[in-house]
Amino acid sequence: MALEDIKKSILANAEAEAEKIEADGQAKVIEIKNNWQNKIEQKKLEIINSAKRKAAQKIQQTQFKLQSKAQSEILKEKHLIIDKIYKTALKKISELSDDRYTALMEKLIKILPDGNGKLLSAKNKENLLKKALKNSGKRYEINTNSIPEAGGFKFQSEQIEINNTFPALINNSKEQTVLEVSRLLFSKIND
């Protein structure tokens, strides 16, 4: 599974998760909006009763502040939902079968630079990385130390270090896909 496949997997996962999350997300957004709308109405009455001359100005200022806070809370909730999507993607990629894991490692090894280098395997995945290395035709040394990650590896040479651990791959993919995932998740909410 190459990086492009990971991106596609994340987008597919986001679409599948979008329907499940959409109902919760819409309910939370409506609840937040309703709560803030109620607060706005309460502030309106307080301001009108205390100073009718300045009521219109105060209402506008208060509405803007409360709407900004509401938008901030909505944005915060959207970020939590997006983070959940990527955590789910990390969990799913961490649960790959041994064969799929080996195939993915082989693809990642094949795109490494030629020359000398060492591979640091994720803990308890050393044998699968050895198999993937053998299948790739590349000749790197596998370091006896392992890294405490759910999957993937780190490549080290004299000139370069490449982090192909699952968290790093998901984070790199997130940088490239977060706008599309956001659009898929929240396009119906924003309509």
N, C-alpha and C positions, 0 to 999 in steps of 0.2 A: 504494500500500500504506500504509494508515493505521497508527497506533500499535497499534491493536487487531489489525490484520492481522499486524504484526510479532510481537506477543505470541503469536498463534495459530501463526505460523510457527516461533517459538522452541519452543513446546510440542510442535508436530508434529515438529520436528527432534529435540527431546529424546527423544521416544518412539522415533523411528527409531534414534537413536544409543544408546538405553538397552539394546537387545538386544546391540549390538556391545560396549558398554562393560560390560554386566552380567557377562559371563563373566570378563573381566579383573578387574573390581572384586571379584567374589566370590572369585576365586582369590587376589587380593592380601589381601583381608580374612581369609581362612582362613589364609594363610601368616603374616600378622602375628599372628593369634590363636595359631597353633601355635608360632611362635617365642617368644611371651611365655609361653605355657603351659609350654614346656620350661624357660624361665628360672625360672618359679615353682617347678617341681618341683626344680630344682637348688638353689634357695635353701632350700627345705624341708629337704632333706637336710643342708645345711651348718648350718642353725640347730638341727636336732634333735641332730646330732652334737656341737655345741659347748655347748649348754645345754638339756637336756631339760625342766627346770622352766619355762623361759620360752618353749619352743618354740611353743606354741599362740598366745600373744600375738604373738610375732615373725612367725609365719606369716600371721596375719590382717593385720598391718601391712604386711608385704611384698606380700602378694597385692593389697591395696588400691592400693598405690603402683604396682605393675606393671600392674594392670588399668587404672589411670588413664592411665599412659603408653601402653598399648596403645590405649585409647580415643582418646587424643590423636593417635596416629599414624593410626588409622582415620579420624578426623575430618579430619586433614590430607590424607589420600589422597582423601577424598570432595570436599574443597574443590578439589583439583587436577583431579578429574574434572569438576566443575561448571564450573570456569574453562575447561576444554577445550571444553565444550559451547558456552559463550558466544563463545569465540574462533572456533569453527567457524561459529557463526551470523554473526559479523562477517565472516568470510571469504566465506561464501555470499552475504550481502547486498552485499558489495563486488564480487561477480562478476555482478551483475544485467546483463541485456542492456540496450542503450541505450534501448529502448522501455520496458522495465519501470522502469528508473532514472528516465526522464523522467516517467512516470506517478506514481511515488512522490514525486518532487520537486514535481510539480504539486499533489498532495494535501497535502503539507506546506506549500506556499506558500498554498494556499487557507485554511488555518486560522490563518495569521498575522494579526495585528491590522491593521485598515485604517489608512491614513495614509501618511506618508512613512517610508521606510526604505531600507536598503542590504542587498544580499545579497552575502556573500563565498562564492564557490564553492570546492569542493574542486578541487585542482589537476588539470588536464586534463579537467575536467567542465564547464567554463564554457559551452560551446555547448549542452550538454544542459540546463543550468540556464536559459539564455536561452530555449530552446524551451519548457521547463516554465512559466516565468514568462509567456510569451506565451499559452500555452494556459490558464493560470489566470485570466486577465483582470485580474490585479492589476498595479499600476504601481509597481514598485520599481526602484531603480537597482541595477545589478550593478557592484560594486566591481571595479576592474581588478586588484587584488591577489587572490591566491588563498590558500587555507589548505592545509597539507600533510596532508590526510586522504584516506582511500580513497574517500570519497563523502559527499554531503550538503552542507550549507551552514550559515552563521551569518547570522542576521538582526540588524541593528543599527538602532535608531532613537534619537532623543534620550532617550526614556524607558525603553527596554528592549533587552536583548540576549537572543536565543534561539539556543541551540546545537542545531542539527539535523544535526550531523555523525553519521556512522554509529557511531563509538565512543560518542558521547553518547546516541544513540538506544538502542543495545544496553545501555549501563549503566543508563539509565532503565528499560528493559524488564526488566533483571536484577533490579532492586530490587523490581519488581512480580511477578516470576515465579519467583524462586529457590526459594521454598518448594515450589511445585508441581513444578518440575524435580527437586528433591531427592526428593520423594515418588515421582515416576515412576522415577527412577534406582535408588533404594535401598530401596523398599518390600519387594521380594523378599529382599534381603539381610538386612533386619532381622527378617524373619519367623522 
